[in-house]
Amino acid sequence: MNANEINLTTASLDTLLEYAYDSGNWSYRPYVSCGNVTCTKAMRGNLSDLVQKGLIVIHEEGTRESYITFTEAGAAVAKAHGCEDVEAC
């Protein structure tokens, strides 16, 4: 699936891009809540949408904070919208 084939709401795209732009600060694995992005209740629904569409994966490390990795498709969407500092993991 390429970036042009994914149907995202504006809010989900904004959420993806916010984390993508921050990902370079966290070795391309931005934290969900304790990084530079403030995750609101509404954004959590957008994160679920991004997971369901195969754009990101959310990882939990025991009791530590959850972090995001981008799939190839997720990184492609971010790059198609001008975010060059994002990598698929």
VEXDO-858261 format. One record per residue (C-alpha): x, y, z; residue in three letters. Coordinates in steps of 0.1 Angstrom, whole numbers, plus 2048, in hexadecimal, padded with zeros to 3 digits. Example, Ala and Ser with C-alpha at 12.3 -4.5 7.8 and 13.67 -1.06 7.14 Angstrom:
87B7D384EALA;8897F5847SER;
END
This chain:
800800800MET;80F8227F7ASN;809844806ALA;7EE84D7ECASN;7D982E7F4GLU;7D4835819ILE;7B4847823ASN;7BC85B842LEU;7A7876854THR;7B8897859THR;7BB89187EALA;7CC86F879SER;7E487D85FLEU;7EC89A876ASP;7F4881892THR;80A86C87CLEU;81D88B870LEU;821899894GLU;83287889FTYR;84587587EALA;854898882TYR;85E88F8A6ASP;86C86C89ESER;88F878896GLY;8928848BAASN;88C8608C6TRP;8A084A8AFSER;881847899TYR;86D8398B6ARG;8598568C5PRO;8488518E6TYR;8228528E7VAL;81E869905SER;83F872915CYS;85187F8F7GLY;84E8A18E6ASN;82A89A8DAVAL;80E89F8F2THR;7F68828ECCYS;7D288C8F2THR;7B48758F6LYS;7AA87D8D2ALA;7CC8758C5MET;7CA8528D5ARG;7AD84A8BEGLY;7C28578A0ASN;7DF8418ABLEU;7C78238ABSER;7BD82C888ASP;7E182E87DLEU;7E880C88DVAL;7CA7FC87BGLN;7D580B85ALYS;7F77FC85EGLY;80A81D860LEU;81981A883ILE;81F80089EVAL;81C8098C3ILE;8357F68D9HIS;8347F38FFGLU;8527EA914GLU;8457DD935GLY;83C7FA94ATHR;84F813935ARG;83E82B91EGLU;83181F8FCSER;84382A8DDTYR;83A82A8B8ILE;84C81C89ATHR;842824876PHE;83B80985CTHR;84880E839GLU;82581B830ALA;82583384DGLY;847841845ALA;83C844820ALA;81E85982AVAL;83386F841ALA;84C874825LYS;83187C80CALA;826898823HIS;8498A7826GLY;857895844CYS;879888839GLU;88788085CASP;872860861VAL;87C83C85DGLU;86981B85DALA;875804879CYS;
END
